[in-house]
């Protein structure tokens, strides 16, 4: 929706305080955008791994990186933006706490797609001669690099626009959909940068949506022996049903809450804060106690590949990861019910 408005030249309209709240409270507009996005995702999934996912990813991922570099370069060149770069990259231990670590662990789950089924699904498509450890290193490097790039895109620009007001960086969704459009509106090339930025956001969302949807579709195919066509159609119906609740949760269904949360917030809490840590703990137990670490080593070292991280992997999968996942689970639930503040 924002990309469309920027393409129309309505940058000033997007910079108003009320545009975002008006949009999300309008069930019709959000539902139309959601259905278009869902159909686009399903069309790629329907085309299959090679003809759909691989082709789209080969195009979108390099473009996403290039757009990130362009926006980050423009952002840090704004007057006063260097203070934002220092704020972002130089540690301030006065603001450090145990909850900082817990929040970072939670972000790691989301960022690396841990316990979502994505890594297992795409890992199953890997050829036998591809190094698992080498692929893992690529994920580490690119995930970290893109995360740093995202910070350089947003924080210096907002810092420059706000005159160094750090509170503007804690605004949650409104940072992207209210503050950032205001930043772009104050720039000379704001409309063009807005188009590039929200095109980047759209690409990032689509690639994530494809990965999550493929994980579910492949499960239907493997476990229920459905065809890709049948799996995609049935999953599409489920997606539209649940997604519609989220779309209408701040509009016509705003009075309906679950444990004090709107549908979108509740689904976010249930999946990210409860289901993912539980799945992570279950995976650690399954890999270390049921599958066995010897089989993992055999899988990694086939075709002459080495297992350089054997000791640290064994220690983490048996002890460290389950403990951290359990901490994330408890702290997330405690935060949702107001016992602690993250």
Secondary structure, 3 states (H helix, E strand, C coil): CHHHHHHHCCHHHHCCCCHHHHHHHCHHHHHHHHHHHHHHHHHHHHCCHHHHHHHHHHHHHHHHHHHHHHHHHHHHCCCCHHHHHHHHHCCCHHHCCHHHHHHHHHHHHHHHCCCCCHHHHHHCCCCCCCCHHHHHHHHHHHHHHHHHHHHHHHHHHHHHHHCCCHHHHHCCHHHHHHHHHHHHHCCCCHHHHHHHHHHHHHHHHHHHHHHHHHHHHHHHHHHHCCCHHHHHHHHHHHHHHHHHHHHHCCCCCCCCCECCECHHHHHHHHHHHHHHHHHHHHHHHHHHHHHCHHHHHHHHHHHHCCCCCHHHHHHHHHHHHHHHHHHHHHHHHHHHCCCCCC
